[in-house]
Amino acid sequence: MDIVTVSPKYQVVIPKAVRERAQIKPGEKLHVFSFDDRIELVRTREMHKMRGFLRGMDATFVRDEDDRV
């Protein structure tokens, strides 16, 4: 696990190993999500590049009763 330091301007540097694994390039846009005390960065993608990204996903899960309307 990599550790980063928040600068006085609230900036962080994404470690090289993480950038390479996620194939993040300079100037690329990322969505920022926060969940309680966790922060996630997710690369934005053009909609036409999203086609088929869920192919092969198992959709046979059972929804909870409170999810049904």
mmCIF file as Biopython writes it, N, C-alpha, C and O atoms, coordinates in Angstrom:
data_model
#
loop_
_atom_site.group_PDB
_atom_site.id
_atom_site.type_symbol
_atom_site.label_atom_id
_atom_site.label_alt_id
_atom_site.label_comp_id
_atom_site.label_asym_id
_atom_site.label_entity_id
_atom_site.label_seq_id
_atom_site.pdbx_PDB_ins_code
_atom_site.Cartn_x
_atom_site.Cartn_y
_atom_site.Cartn_z
_atom_site.occupancy
_atom_site.B_iso_or_equiv
_atom_site.auth_seq_id
_atom_site.auth_asym_id
_atom_site.pdbx_PDB_model_num
ATOM 1   N N  . MET A ? 1  ? 0.851   -1.165  0.000   1.0 0.0 1  A 1 
ATOM 2   C CA . MET A ? 1  ? 0.000   0.000   0.000   1.0 0.0 1  A 1 
ATOM 3   C C  . MET A ? 1  ? 0.899   1.231   0.000   1.0 0.0 1  A 1 
ATOM 4   O O  . MET A ? 1  ? 1.853   1.326   0.773   1.0 0.0 1  A 1 
ATOM 5   N N  . ASP A ? 2  ? 0.573   2.172   -0.886  1.0 0.0 2  A 1 
ATOM 6   C CA . ASP A ? 2  ? 1.338   3.408   -0.970  1.0 0.0 2  A 1 
ATOM 7   C C  . ASP A ? 2  ? 0.742   4.454   -0.041  1.0 0.0 2  A 1 
ATOM 8   O O  . ASP A ? 2  ? -0.462  4.454   0.220   1.0 0.0 2  A 1 
ATOM 9   N N  . ILE A ? 3  ? 1.586   5.338   0.452   1.0 0.0 3  A 1 
ATOM 10  C CA . ILE A ? 3  ? 1.139   6.437   1.307   1.0 0.0 3  A 1 
ATOM 11  C C  . ILE A ? 3  ? 1.512   7.743   0.616   1.0 0.0 3  A 1 
ATOM 12  O O  . ILE A ? 3  ? 2.631   7.894   0.124   1.0 0.0 3  A 1 
ATOM 13  N N  . VAL A ? 4  ? 0.574   8.686   0.580   1.0 0.0 4  A 1 
ATOM 14  C CA . VAL A ? 4  ? 0.836   9.998   -0.004  1.0 0.0 4  A 1 
ATOM 15  C C  . VAL A ? 4  ? 0.610   11.060  1.062   1.0 0.0 4  A 1 
ATOM 16  O O  . VAL A ? 4  ? -0.055  10.815  2.068   1.0 0.0 4  A 1 
ATOM 17  N N  . THR A ? 5  ? 1.168   12.238  0.830   1.0 0.0 5  A 1 
ATOM 18  C CA . THR A ? 5  ? 1.030   13.360  1.763   1.0 0.0 5  A 1 
ATOM 19  C C  . THR A ? 5  ? 0.205   14.448  1.094   1.0 0.0 5  A 1 
ATOM 20  O O  . THR A ? 5  ? 0.412   14.759  -0.079  1.0 0.0 5  A 1 
ATOM 21  N N  . VAL A ? 6  ? -0.717  15.019  1.831   1.0 0.0 6  A 1 
ATOM 22  C CA . VAL A ? 6  ? -1.531  16.116  1.325   1.0 0.0 6  A 1 
ATOM 23  C C  . VAL A ? 6  ? -0.726  17.406  1.484   1.0 0.0 6  A 1 
ATOM 24  O O  . VAL A ? 6  ? -0.244  17.720  2.572   1.0 0.0 6  A 1 
ATOM 25  N N  . SER A ? 7  ? -0.588  18.153  0.375   1.0 0.0 7  A 1 
ATOM 26  C CA . SER A ? 7  ? 0.180   19.407  0.408   1.0 0.0 7  A 1 
ATOM 27  C C  . SER A ? 7  ? -0.654  20.514  1.061   1.0 0.0 7  A 1 
ATOM 28  O O  . SER A ? 7  ? -1.849  20.334  1.297   1.0 0.0 7  A 1 
ATOM 29  N N  . PRO A ? 8  ? -0.029  21.653  1.353   1.0 0.0 8  A 1 
ATOM 30  C CA . PRO A ? 8  ? -0.791  22.781  1.905   1.0 0.0 8  A 1 
ATOM 31  C C  . PRO A ? 8  ? -1.923  23.249  0.992   1.0 0.0 8  A 1 
ATOM 32  O O  . PRO A ? 8  ? -2.878  23.872  1.455   1.0 0.0 8  A 1 
ATOM 33  N N  . LYS A ? 9  ? -1.817  22.945  -0.321  1.0 0.0 9  A 1 
ATOM 34  C CA . LYS A ? 9  ? -2.879  23.288  -1.271  1.0 0.0 9  A 1 
ATOM 35  C C  . LYS A ? 9  ? -3.868  22.129  -1.439  1.0 0.0 9  A 1 
ATOM 36  O O  . LYS A ? 9  ? -4.685  22.142  -2.360  1.0 0.0 9  A 1 
ATOM 37  N N  . TYR A ? 10 ? -3.800  21.148  -0.573  1.0 0.0 10 A 1 
ATOM 38  C CA . TYR A ? 10 ? -4.664  19.953  -0.598  1.0 0.0 10 A 1 
ATOM 39  C C  . TYR A ? 10 ? -4.444  19.116  -1.854  1.0 0.0 10 A 1 
ATOM 40  O O  . TYR A ? 10 ? -5.388  18.505  -2.356  1.0 0.0 10 A 1 
ATOM 41  N N  . GLN A ? 11 ? -3.236  19.076  -2.363  1.0 0.0 11 A 1 
ATOM 42  C CA . GLN A ? 11 ? -2.901  18.276  -3.523  1.0 0.0 11 A 1 
ATOM 43  C C  . GLN A ? 11 ? -2.186  17.008  -3.081  1.0 0.0 11 A 1 
ATOM 44  O O  . GLN A ? 11 ? -1.501  16.986  -2.059  1.0 0.0 11 A 1 
ATOM 45  N N  . VAL A ? 12 ? -2.359  15.942  -3.877  1.0 0.0 12 A 1 
ATOM 46  C CA . VAL A ? 12 ? -1.631  14.694  -3.648  1.0 0.0 12 A 1 
ATOM 47  C C  . VAL A ? 12 ? -1.047  14.236  -4.977  1.0 0.0 12 A 1 
ATOM 48  O O  . VAL A ? 12 ? -1.578  14.553  -6.040  1.0 0.0 12 A 1 
ATOM 49  N N  . VAL A ? 13 ? 0.042   13.492  -4.909  1.0 0.0 13 A 1 
ATOM 50  C CA . VAL A ? 13 ? 0.651   12.904  -6.092  1.0 0.0 13 A 1 
ATOM 51  C C  . VAL A ? 13 ? 0.277   11.429  -6.112  1.0 0.0 13 A 1 
ATOM 52  O O  . VAL A ? 13 ? 0.480   10.714  -5.130  1.0 0.0 13 A 1 
ATOM 53  N N  . ILE A ? 14 ? -0.271  10.980  -7.236  1.0 0.0 14 A 1 
ATOM 54  C CA . ILE A ? 14 ? -0.611  9.562   -7.383  1.0 0.0 14 A 1 
ATOM 55  C C  . ILE A ? 14 ? 0.699   8.817   -7.632  1.0 0.0 14 A 1 
ATOM 56  O O  . ILE A ? 14 ? 1.411   9.134   -8.586  1.0 0.0 14 A 1 
ATOM 57  N N  . PRO A ? 15 ? 1.030   7.838   -6.798  1.0 0.0 15 A 1 
ATOM 58  C CA . PRO A ? 15 ? 2.297   7.113   -6.954  1.0 0.0 15 A 1 
ATOM 59  C C  . PRO A ? 15 ? 2.436   6.495   -8.354  1.0 0.0 15 A 1 
ATOM 60  O O  . PRO A ? 15 ? 1.452   6.075   -8.962  1.0 0.0 15 A 1 
ATOM 61  N N  . LYS A ? 16 ? 3.672   6.449   -8.844  1.0 0.0 16 A 1 
ATOM 62  C CA . LYS A ? 16 ? 3.961   5.960   -10.190 1.0 0.0 16 A 1 
ATOM 63  C C  . LYS A ? 16 ? 3.391   4.565   -10.438 1.0 0.0 16 A 1 
ATOM 64  O O  . LYS A ? 16 ? 2.798   4.325   -11.490 1.0 0.0 16 A 1 
ATOM 65  N N  . ALA A ? 17 ? 3.556   3.652   -9.500  1.0 0.0 17 A 1 
ATOM 66  C CA . ALA A ? 17 ? 3.050   2.283   -9.682  1.0 0.0 17 A 1 
ATOM 67  C C  . ALA A ? 17 ? 1.540   2.281   -9.872  1.0 0.0 17 A 1 
ATOM 68  O O  . ALA A ? 17 ? 1.020   1.514   -10.682 1.0 0.0 17 A 1 
ATOM 69  N N  . VAL A ? 18 ? 0.830   3.132   -9.135  1.0 0.0 18 A 1 
ATOM 70  C CA . VAL A ? 18 ? -0.627  3.215   -9.236  1.0 0.0 18 A 1 
ATOM 71  C C  . VAL A ? 18 ? -1.017  3.833   -10.572 1.0 0.0 18 A 1 
ATOM 72  O O  . VAL A ? 18 ? -1.931  3.344   -11.235 1.0 0.0 18 A 1 
ATOM 73  N N  . ARG A ? 19 ? -0.327  4.914   -10.981 1.0 0.0 19 A 1 
ATOM 74  C CA . ARG A ? 19 ? -0.601  5.556   -12.276 1.0 0.0 19 A 1 
ATOM 75  C C  . ARG A ? 19 ? -0.409  4.577   -13.414 1.0 0.0 19 A 1 
ATOM 76  O O  . ARG A ? 19 ? -1.224  4.517   -14.334 1.0 0.0 19 A 1 
ATOM 77  N N  . GLU A ? 20 ? 0.669   3.808   -13.353 1.0 0.0 20 A 1 
ATOM 78  C CA . GLU A ? 20 ? 0.947   2.850   -14.430 1.0 0.0 20 A 1 
ATOM 79  C C  . GLU A ? 20 ? -0.094  1.736   -14.459 1.0 0.0 20 A 1 
ATOM 80  O O  . GLU A ? 20 ? -0.564  1.351   -15.530 1.0 0.0 20 A 1 
ATOM 81  N N  . ARG A ? 21 ? -0.452  1.222   -13.291 1.0 0.0 21 A 1 
ATOM 82  C CA . ARG A ? 21 ? -1.433  0.144   -13.227 1.0 0.0 21 A 1 
ATOM 83  C C  . ARG A ? 21 ? -2.795  0.605   -13.743 1.0 0.0 21 A 1 
ATOM 84  O O  . ARG A ? 21 ? -3.490  -0.153  -14.418 1.0 0.0 21 A 1 
ATOM 85  N N  . ALA A ? 22 ? -3.182  1.855   -13.424 1.0 0.0 22 A 1 
ATOM 86  C CA . ALA A ? 22 ? -4.467  2.397   -13.851 1.0 0.0 22 A 1 
ATOM 87  C C  . ALA A ? 22 ? -4.374  3.082   -15.216 1.0 0.0 22 A 1 
ATOM 88  O O  . ALA A ? 22 ? -5.383  3.543   -15.749 1.0 0.0 22 A 1 
ATOM 89  N N  . GLN A ? 23 ? -3.175  3.151   -15.777 1.0 0.0 23 A 1 
ATOM 90  C CA . GLN A ? 23 ? -2.929  3.782   -17.080 1.0 0.0 23 A 1 
ATOM 91  C C  . GLN A ? 23 ? -3.440  5.225   -17.113 1.0 0.0 23 A 1 
ATOM 92  O O  . GLN A ? 23 ? -4.077  5.643   -18.080 1.0 0.0 23 A 1 
ATOM 93  N N  . ILE A ? 24 ? -3.156  5.974   -16.055 1.0 0.0 24 A 1 
ATOM 94  C CA . ILE A ? 24 ? -3.552  7.371   -15.968 1.0 0.0 24 A 1 
ATOM 95  C C  . ILE A ? 24 ? -2.480  8.228   -16.651 1.0 0.0 24 A 1 
ATOM 96  O O  . ILE A ? 24 ? -1.287  8.077   -16.390 1.0 0.0 24 A 1 
ATOM 97  N N  . LYS A ? 25 ? -2.927  9.118   -17.519 1.0 0.0 25 A 1 
ATOM 98  C CA . LYS A ? 25 ? -2.039  9.996   -18.276 1.0 0.0 25 A 1 
ATOM 99  C C  . LYS A ? 25 ? -2.188  11.444  -17.799 1.0 0.0 25 A 1 
ATOM 100 O O  . LYS A ? 25 ? -3.233  11.803  -17.256 1.0 0.0 25 A 1 
ATOM 101 N N  . PRO A ? 26 ? -1.158  12.283  -17.993 1.0 0.0 26 A 1 
ATOM 102 C CA . PRO A ? 26 ? -1.249  13.700  -17.609 1.0 0.0 26 A 1 
ATOM 103 C C  . PRO A ? 26 ? -2.420  14.383  -18.315 1.0 0.0 26 A 1 
ATOM 104 O O  . PRO A ? 26 ? -2.656  14.148  -19.500 1.0 0.0 26 A 1 
ATOM 105 N N  . GLY A ? 27 ? -3.144  15.219  -17.593 1.0 0.0 27 A 1 
ATOM 106 C CA . GLY A ? 27 ? -4.280  15.948  -18.159 1.0 0.0 27 A 1 
ATOM 107 C C  . GLY A ? 27 ? -5.585  15.174  -18.156 1.0 0.0 27 A 1 
ATOM 108 O O  . GLY A ? 27 ? -6.633  15.723  -18.498 1.0 0.0 27 A 1 
ATOM 109 N N  . GLU A ? 28 ? -5.533  13.907  -17.775 1.0 0.0 28 A 1 
ATOM 110 C CA . GLU A ? 28 ? -6.740  13.079  -17.772 1.0 0.0 28 A 1 
ATOM 111 C C  . GLU A ? 28 ? -7.670  13.499  -16.634 1.0 0.0 28 A 1 
ATOM 112 O O  . GLU A ? 28 ? -7.210  13.886  -15.559 1.0 0.0 28 A 1 
ATOM 113 N N  . LYS A ? 29 ? -8.970  13.422  -16.874 1.0 0.0 29 A 1 
ATOM 114 C CA . LYS A ? 29 ? -9.969  13.788  -15.867 1.0 0.0 29 A 1 
ATOM 115 C C  . LYS A ? 29 ? -10.340 12.566  -15.037 1.0 0.0 29 A 1 
ATOM 116 O O  . LYS A ? 29 ? -10.462 11.459  -15.561 1.0 0.0 29 A 1 
ATOM 117 N N  . LEU A ? 30 ? -10.520 12.781  -13.725 1.0 0.0 30 A 1 
ATOM 118 C CA . LEU A ? 30 ? -10.914 11.715  -12.814 1.0 0.0 30 A 1 
ATOM 119 C C  . LEU A ? 30 ? -12.135 12.175  -12.025 1.0 0.0 30 A 1 
ATOM 120 O O  . LEU A ? 30 ? -12.226 13.337  -11.629 1.0 0.0 30 A 1 
ATOM 121 N N  . HIS A ? 31 ? -13.071 11.257  -11.798 1.0 0.0 31 A 1 
ATOM 122 C CA . HIS A ? 31 ? -14.188 11.530  -10.896 1.0 0.0 31 A 1 
ATOM 123 C C  . HIS A ? 31 ? -13.689 11.280  -9.478  1.0 0.0 31 A 1 
ATOM 124 O O  . HIS A ? 31 ? -12.895 10.368  -9.248  1.0 0.0 31 A 1 
ATOM 125 N N  . VAL A ? 32 ? -14.153 12.086  -8.529  1.0 0.0 32 A 1 
ATOM 126 C CA . VAL A ? 32 ? -13.769 11.922  -7.126  1.0 0.0 32 A 1 
ATOM 127 C C  . VAL A ? 32 ? -15.021 11.565  -6.337  1.0 0.0 32 A 1 
ATOM 128 O O  . VAL A ? 32 ? -16.004 12.306  -6.356  1.0 0.0 32 A 1 
ATOM 129 N N  . PHE A ? 33 ? -14.987 10.433  -5.645  1.0 0.0 33 A 1 
ATOM 130 C CA . PHE A ? 33 ? -16.094 9.970   -4.818  1.0 0.0 33 A 1 
ATOM 131 C C  . PHE A ? 33 ? -15.606 9.852   -3.383  1.0 0.0 33 A 1 
ATOM 132 O O  . PHE A ? 33 ? -14.475 9.431   -3.139  1.0 0.0 33 A 1 
ATOM 133 N N  . SER A ? 34 ? -16.451 10.220  -2.443  1.0 0.0 34 A 1 
ATOM 134 C CA . SER A ? 34 ? -16.091 10.024  -1.042  1.0 0.0 34 A 1 
ATOM 135 C C  . SER A ? 34 ? -17.167 9.178   -0.372  1.0 0.0 34 A 1 
ATOM 136 O O  . SER A ? 34 ? -18.364 9.393   -0.563  1.0 0.0 34 A 1 
ATOM 137 N N  . PHE A ? 35 ? -16.713 8.225   0.406   1.0 0.0 35 A 1 
ATOM 138 C CA . PHE A ? 35 ? -17.575 7.323   1.166   1.0 0.0 35 A 1 
ATOM 139 C C  . PHE A ? 35 ? -17.062 7.309   2.594   1.0 0.0 35 A 1 
ATOM 140 O O  . PHE A ? 35 ? -16.012 6.732   2.879   1.0 0.0 35 A 1 
ATOM 141 N N  . ASP A ? 36 ? -17.804 7.942   3.488   1.0 0.0 36 A 1 
ATOM 142 C CA . ASP A ? 36 ? -17.363 8.059   4.883   1.0 0.0 36 A 1 
ATOM 143 C C  . ASP A ? 36 ? -15.953 8.646   4.927   1.0 0.0 36 A 1 
ATOM 144 O O  . ASP A ? 36 ? -15.766 9.812   4.579   1.0 0.0 36 A 1 
ATOM 145 N N  . ASP A ? 37 ? -14.956 7.863   5.346   1.0 0.0 37 A 1 
ATOM 146 C CA . ASP A ? 37 ? -13.587 8.386   5.433   1.0 0.0 37 A 1 
ATOM 147 C C  . ASP A ? 37 ? -12.698 7.903   4.283   1.0 0.0 37 A 1 
ATOM 148 O O  . ASP A ? 37 ? -11.471 7.942   4.383   1.0 0.0 37 A 1 
ATOM 149 N N  . ARG A ? 38 ? -13.316 7.450   3.197   1.0 0.0 38 A 1 
ATOM 150 C CA . ARG A ? 38 ? -12.570 6.905   2.058   1.0 0.0 38 A 1 
ATOM 151 C C  . ARG A ? 38 ? -12.778 7.797   0.832   1.0 0.0 38 A 1 
ATOM 152 O O  . ARG A ? 38 ? -13.876 8.314   0.625   1.0 0.0 38 A 1 
ATOM 153 N N  . ILE A ? 39 ? -11.744 7.981   0.027   1.0 0.0 39 A 1 
ATOM 154 C CA . ILE A ? 39 ? -11.816 8.750   -1.215  1.0 0.0 39 A 1 
ATOM 155 C C  . ILE A ? 39 ? -11.413 7.833   -2.361  1.0 0.0 39 A 1 
ATOM 156 O O  . ILE A ? 39 ? -10.420 7.112   -2.268  1.0 0.0 39 A 1 
ATOM 157 N N  . GLU A ? 40 ? -12.197 7.865   -3.455  1.0 0.0 40 A 1 
ATOM 158 C CA . GLU A ? 40 ? -11.877 7.065   -4.635  1.0 0.0 40 A 1 
ATOM 159 C C  . GLU A ? 40 ? -11.777 7.969   -5.844  1.0 0.0 40 A 1 
ATOM 160 O O  . GLU A ? 40 ? -12.572 8.894   -6.005  1.0 0.0 40 A 1 
ATOM 161 N N  . LEU A ? 41 ? -10.793 7.699   -6.698  1.0 0.0 41 A 1 
ATOM 162 C CA . LEU A ? 41 ? -10.622 8.400   -7.961  1.0 0.0 41 A 1 
ATOM 163 C C  . LEU A ? 41 ? -10.936 7.415   -9.078  1.0 0.0 41 A 1 
ATOM 164 O O  . LEU A ? 41 ? -10.384 6.316   -9.119  1.0 0.0 41 A 1 
ATOM 165 N N  . VAL A ? 42 ? -11.819 7.811   -9.977  1.0 0.0 42 A 1 
ATOM 166 C CA . VAL A ? 42 ? -12.231 6.932   -11.073 1.0 0.0 42 A 1 
ATOM 167 C C  . VAL A ? 42 ? -12.062 7.686   -12.383 1.0 0.0 42 A 1 
ATOM 168 O O  . VAL A ? 42 ? -12.552 8.805   -12.534 1.0 0.0 42 A 1 
ATOM 169 N N  . ARG A ? 43 ? -11.370 7.068   -13.323 1.0 0.0 43 A 1 
ATOM 170 C CA . ARG A ? 43 ? -11.131 7.708   -14.606 1.0 0.0 43 A 1 
ATOM 171 C C  . ARG A ? 43 ? -12.448 7.928   -15.343 1.0 0.0 43 A 1 
ATOM 172 O O  . ARG A ? 43 ? -13.305 7.045   -15.381 1.0 0.0 43 A 1 
ATOM 173 N N  . THR A ? 44 ? -12.601 9.123   -15.932 1.0 0.0 44 A 1 
ATOM 174 C CA . THR A ? 44 ? -13.770 9.371   -16.771 1.0 0.0 44 A 1 
ATOM 175 C C  . THR A ? 44 ? -13.506 8.724   -18.128 1.0 0.0 44 A 1 
ATOM 176 O O  . THR A ? 44 ? -12.364 8.651   -18.581 1.0 0.0 44 A 1 
ATOM 177 N N  . ARG A ? 45 ? -14.554 8.266   -18.756 1.0 0.0 45 A 1 
ATOM 178 C CA . ARG A ? 45 ? -14.423 7.654   -20.074 1.0 0.0 45 A 1 
ATOM 179 C C  . ARG A ? 45 ? -15.492 8.208   -20.982 1.0 0.0 45 A 1 
ATOM 180 O O  . ARG A ? 45 ? -16.594 8.530   -20.539 1.0 0.0 45 A 1 
ATOM 181 N N  . GLU A ? 46 ? -15.162 8.318   -22.263 1.0 0.0 46 A 1 
ATOM 182 C CA . GLU A ? 46 ? -16.146 8.758   -23.232 1.0 0.0 46 A 1 
ATOM 183 C C  . GLU A ? 46 ? -17.210 7.677   -23.361 1.0 0.0 46 A 1 
ATOM 184 O O  . GLU A ? 46 ? -16.902 6.486   -23.314 1.0 0.0 46 A 1 
ATOM 185 N N  . MET A ? 47 ? -18.463 8.094   -23.525 1.0 0.0 47 A 1 
ATOM 186 C CA . MET A ? 47 ? -19.569 7.144   -23.522 1.0 0.0 47 A 1 
ATOM 187 C C  . MET A ? 47 ? -19.411 6.069   -24.602 1.0 0.0 47 A 1 
ATOM 188 O O  . MET A ? 47 ? -19.732 4.907   -24.353 1.0 0.0 47 A 1 
ATOM 189 N N  . HIS A ? 48 ? -18.932 6.423   -25.775 1.0 0.0 48 A 1 
ATOM 190 C CA . HIS A ? 48 ? -18.816 5.417   -26.833 1.0 0.0 48 A 1 
ATOM 191 C C  . HIS A ? 48 ? -17.763 4.356   -26.491 1.0 0.0 48 A 1 
ATOM 192 O O  . HIS A ? 48 ? -17.806 3.254   -27.038 1.0 0.0 48 A 1 
ATOM 193 N N  . LYS A ? 49 ? -16.827 4.670   -25.602 1.0 0.0 49 A 1 
ATOM 194 C CA . LYS A ? 49 ? -15.834 3.679   -25.184 1.0 0.0 49 A 1 
ATOM 195 C C  . LYS A ? 49 ? -16.372 2.749   -24.098 1.0 0.0 49 A 1 
ATOM 196 O O  . LYS A ? 49 ? -15.743 1.739   -23.783 1.0 0.0 49 A 1 
ATOM 197 N N  . MET A ? 50 ? -17.527 3.080   -23.522 1.0 0.0 50 A 1 
ATOM 198 C CA . MET A ? 50 ? -18.119 2.268   -22.465 1.0 0.0 50 A 1 
ATOM 199 C C  . MET A ? 50 ? -18.902 1.077   -23.020 1.0 0.0 50 A 1 
ATOM 200 O O  . MET A ? 50 ? -19.238 0.157   -22.274 1.0 0.0 50 A 1 
ATOM 201 N N  . ARG A ? 51 ? -19.193 1.088   -24.308 1.0 0.0 51 A 1 
ATOM 202 C CA . ARG A ? 51 ? -19.996 0.033   -24.908 1.0 0.0 51 A 1 
ATOM 203 C C  . ARG A ? 51 ? -19.396 -1.347  -24.626 1.0 0.0 51 A 1 
ATOM 204 O O  . ARG A ? 51 ? -18.239 -1.620  -24.945 1.0 0.0 51 A 1 
ATOM 205 N N  . GLY A ? 52 ? -20.211 -2.201  -24.024 1.0 0.0 52 A 1 
ATOM 206 C CA . GLY A ? 52 ? -19.808 -3.579  -23.772 1.0 0.0 52 A 1 
ATOM 207 C C  . GLY A ? 52 ? -18.966 -3.792  -22.527 1.0 0.0 52 A 1 
ATOM 208 O O  . GLY A ? 52 ? -18.495 -4.907  -22.302 1.0 0.0 52 A 1 
ATOM 209 N N  . PHE A ? 53 ? -18.757 -2.765  -21.709 1.0 0.0 53 A 1 
ATOM 210 C CA . PHE A ? 53 ? -17.869 -2.960  -20.561 1.0 0.0 53 A 1 
ATOM 211 C C  . PHE A ? 53 ? -18.470 -3.870  -19.493 1.0 0.0 53 A 1 
ATOM 212 O O  . PHE A ? 53 ? -17.740 -4.352  -18.626 1.0 0.0 53 A 1 
ATOM 213 N N  . LEU A ? 54 ? -19.768 -4.117  -19.529 1.0 0.0 54 A 1 
ATOM 214 C CA . LEU A ? 54 ? -20.398 -5.042  -18.582 1.0 0.0 54 A 1 
ATOM 215 C C  . LEU A ? 54 ? -20.612 -6.437  -19.175 1.0 0.0 54 A 1 
ATOM 216 O O  . LEU A ? 54 ? -21.191 -7.307  -18.525 1.0 0.0 54 A 1 
ATOM 217 N N  . ARG A ? 55 ? -20.149 -6.647  -20.396 1.0 0.0 55 A 1 
ATOM 218 C CA . ARG A ? 55 ? -20.317 -7.931  -21.051 1.0 0.0 55 A 1 
ATOM 219 C C  . ARG A ? 55 ? -19.727 -9.045  -20.184 1.0 0.0 55 A 1 
ATOM 220 O O  . ARG A ? 55 ? -18.603 -8.932  -19.695 1.0 0.0 55 A 1 
ATOM 221 N N  . GLY A ? 56 ? -20.486 -10.105 -20.001 1.0 0.0 56 A 1 
ATOM 222 C CA . GLY A ? 56 ? -20.028 -11.229 -19.209 1.0 0.0 56 A 1 
ATOM 223 C C  . GLY A ? 56 ? -20.344 -11.115 -17.732 1.0 0.0 56 A 1 
ATOM 224 O O  . GLY A ? 56 ? -20.057 -12.035 -16.965 1.0 0.0 56 A 1 
ATOM 225 N N  . MET A ? 57 ? -20.931 -10.000 -17.321 1.0 0.0 57 A 1 
ATOM 226 C CA . MET A ? 57 ? -21.278 -9.819  -15.914 1.0 0.0 57 A 1 
ATOM 227 C C  . MET A ? 57 ? -22.428 -10.748 -15.523 1.0 0.0 57 A 1 
ATOM 228 O O  . MET A ? 57 ? -23.384 -10.904 -16.283 1.0 0.0 57 A 1 
ATOM 229 N N  . ASP A ? 58 ? -22.342 -11.350 -14.371 1.0 0.0 58 A 1 
ATOM 230 C CA . ASP A ? 58 ? -23.398 -12.232 -13.884 1.0 0.0 58 A 1 
ATOM 231 C C  . ASP A ? 58 ? -24.556 -11.378 -13.373 1.0 0.0 58 A 1 
ATOM 232 O O  . ASP A ? 58 ? -24.418 -10.682 -12.368 1.0 0.0 58 A 1 
ATOM 233 N N  . ALA A ? 59 ? -25.694 -11.428 -14.060 1.0 0.0 59 A 1 
ATOM 234 C CA . ALA A ? 59 ? -26.856 -10.612 -13.695 1.0 0.0 59 A 1 
ATOM 235 C C  . ALA A ? 59 ? -27.935 -11.443 -13.004 1.0 0.0 59 A 1 
ATOM 236 O O  . ALA A ? 59 ? -29.101 -11.052 -12.984 1.0 0.0 59 A 1 
ATOM 237 N N  . THR A ? 60 ? -27.554 -12.577 -12.445 1.0 0.0 60 A 1 
ATOM 238 C CA . THR A ? 60 ? -28.542 -13.469 -11.833 1.0 0.0 60 A 1 
ATOM 239 C C  . THR A ? 60 ? -28.680 -13.245 -10.330 1.0 0.0 60 A 1 
ATOM 240 O O  . THR A ? 60 ? -29.232 -14.093 -9.630  1.0 0.0 60 A 1 
ATOM 241 N N  . PHE A ? 61 ? -28.183 -12.107 -9.823  1.0 0.0 61 A 1 
ATOM 242 C CA . PHE A ? 61 ? -28.272 -11.848 -8.391  1.0 0.0 61 A 1 
ATOM 243 C C  . PHE A ? 61 ? -29.723 -11.619 -7.983  1.0 0.0 61 A 1 
ATOM 244 O O  . PHE A ? 61 ? -30.563 -11.284 -8.818  1.0 0.0 61 A 1 
ATOM 245 N N  . VAL A ? 62 ? -30.011 -11.800 -6.708  1.0 0.0 62 A 1 
ATOM 246 C CA . VAL A ? 62 ? -31.349 -11.586 -6.163  1.0 0.0 62 A 1 
ATOM 247 C C  . VAL A ? 62 ? -31.347 -10.276 -5.403  1.0 0.0 62 A 1 
ATOM 248 O O  . VAL A ? 62 ? -30.512 -10.058 -4.525  1.0 0.0 62 A 1 
ATOM 249 N N  . ARG A ? 63 ? -32.294 -9.395  -5.744  1.0 0.0 63 A 1 
ATOM 250 C CA . ARG A ? 63 ? -32.370 -8.102  -5.078  1.0 0.0 63 A 1 
ATOM 251 C C  . ARG A ? 63 ? -33.041 -8.242  -3.721  1.0 0.0 63 A 1 
ATOM 252 O O  . ARG A ? 63 ? -33.878 -9.123  -3.524  1.0 0.0 63 A 1 
ATOM 253 N N  . ASP A ? 64 ? -32.677 -7.379  -2.793  1.0 0.0 64 A 1 
ATOM 254 C CA . ASP A ? 64 ? -33.318 -7.333  -1.491  1.0 0.0 64 A 1 
ATOM 255 C C  . ASP A ? 64 ? -34.750 -6.840  -1.655  1.0 0.0 64 A 1 
ATOM 256 O O  . ASP A ? 64 ? -35.060 -6.105  -2.592  1.0 0.0 64 A 1 
ATOM 257 N N  . GLU A ? 65 ? -35.607 -7.246  -0.746  1.0 0.0 65 A 1 
ATOM 258 C CA . GLU A ? 65 ? -37.006 -6.842  -0.805  1.0 0.0 65 A 1 
ATOM 259 C C  . GLU A ? 65 ? -37.163 -5.322  -0.753  1.0 0.0 65 A 1 
ATOM 260 O O  . GLU A ? 65 ? -38.026 -4.777  -1.441  1.0 0.0 65 A 1 
ATOM 261 N N  . ASP A ? 66 ? -36.351 -4.628  0.045   1.0 0.0 66 A 1 
ATOM 262 C CA . ASP A ? 66 ? -36.515 -3.182  0.175   1.0 0.0 66 A 1 
ATOM 263 C C  . ASP A ? 66 ? -36.040 -2.438  -1.073  1.0 0.0 66 A 1 
ATOM 264 O O  . ASP A ? 66 ? -36.283 -1.237  -1.187  1.0 0.0 66 A 1 
ATOM 265 N N  . ASP A ? 67 ? -35.360 -3.121  -2.023  1.0 0.0 67 A 1 
ATOM 266 C CA . ASP A ? 67 ? -34.965 -2.502  -3.294  1.0 0.0 67 A 1 
ATOM 267 C C  . ASP A ? 67 ? -36.118 -2.517  -4.297  1.0 0.0 67 A 1 
ATOM 268 O O  . ASP A ? 67 ? -36.098 -1.769  -5.275  1.0 0.0 67 A 1 
ATOM 269 N N  . ARG A ? 68 ? -37.096 -3.341  -4.068  1.0 0.0 68 A 1 
ATOM 270 C CA . ARG A ? 68 ? -38.186 -3.495  -5.050  1.0 0.0 68 A 1 
ATOM 271 C C  . ARG A ? 68 ? -39.259 -2.452  -4.826  1.0 0.0 68 A 1 
ATOM 272 O O  . ARG A ? 68 ? -39.577 -2.102  -3.690  1.0 0.0 68 A 1 
ATOM 273 N N  . VAL A ? 69 ? -39.801 -1.972  -5.890  1.0 0.0 69 A 1 
ATOM 274 C CA . VAL A ? 69 ? -40.841 -0.955  -5.799  1.0 0.0 69 A 1 
ATOM 275 C C  . VAL A ? 69 ? -42.128 -1.489  -6.401  1.0 0.0 69 A 1 
ATOM 276 O O  . VAL A ? 69 ? -43.138 -0.784  -6.424  1.0 0.0 69 A 1 
#
